[in-house]
Amino acid sequence: MHRTDWMALLSGMLFVSAGVVFVSRPSVEPLIMFTILVGGLGLAGLVAILARVIRR
């Protein structure tokens, strides 16, 4: 059994949800979406780092 790659999982979920938002509500401000994407990627990176530290 392999370990879950949390960074890849959370990043994928973030981009899929951003795509759904763009398709369903195209009037969303690009700056707001960019801020959410960058913040989400930062959060995903933090979770990945914490998961790696806890595994050791």
C-alpha positions as CSV (number, residue, x, y, z in Angstrom):
1,M,0.0,0.0,0.0
2,H,1.3,3.5,-0.8
3,R,1.1,6.7,1.1
4,T,-1.3,9.5,0.1
5,D,0.4,12.5,-1.6
6,W,-1.6,15.2,0.1
7,M,-0.1,18.1,-1.9
8,A,-1.2,16.5,-5.2
9,L,-4.7,15.5,-3.8
10,L,-5.4,19.0,-2.4
11,S,-4.0,20.8,-5.4
12,G,-6.1,18.7,-7.8
13,M,-9.3,19.3,-5.7
14,L,-8.5,23.0,-5.7
15,F,-8.1,23.2,-9.5
16,V,-11.2,21.1,-10.1
17,S,-13.3,23.3,-7.8
18,A,-11.9,26.4,-9.4
19,G,-12.9,25.0,-12.8
20,V,-16.4,24.3,-11.6
21,V,-16.7,27.9,-10.2
22,F,-15.5,29.4,-13.6
23,V,-18.0,27.2,-15.5
24,S,-21.0,27.9,-13.2
25,R,-20.3,31.6,-12.4
26,P,-18.1,33.2,-15.1
27,S,-18.7,36.6,-13.5
28,V,-16.3,35.9,-10.6
29,E,-13.4,38.4,-10.5
30,P,-10.1,36.9,-11.7
31,L,-8.2,38.6,-8.9
32,I,-10.4,37.0,-6.3
33,M,-10.0,33.5,-7.9
34,F,-6.2,34.0,-8.2
35,T,-6.0,34.9,-4.5
36,I,-8.0,31.8,-3.6
37,L,-5.9,29.6,-5.8
38,V,-2.6,30.9,-4.3
39,G,-3.9,30.7,-0.8
40,G,-5.2,27.2,-1.4
41,L,-1.9,26.0,-2.9
42,G,-0.1,27.5,0.2
43,L,-2.5,25.6,2.5
44,A,-2.0,22.4,0.5
45,G,1.8,22.8,0.8
46,L,1.5,23.3,4.5
47,V,-0.6,20.2,4.9
48,A,1.9,18.2,2.8
49,I,4.7,19.4,5.0
50,L,2.8,18.6,8.2
51,A,2.0,15.1,6.9
52,R,5.6,14.4,6.1
53,V,6.7,15.6,9.5
54,I,4.1,13.4,11.3
55,R,5.1,10.3,9.2
56,R,8.7,10.5,10.5
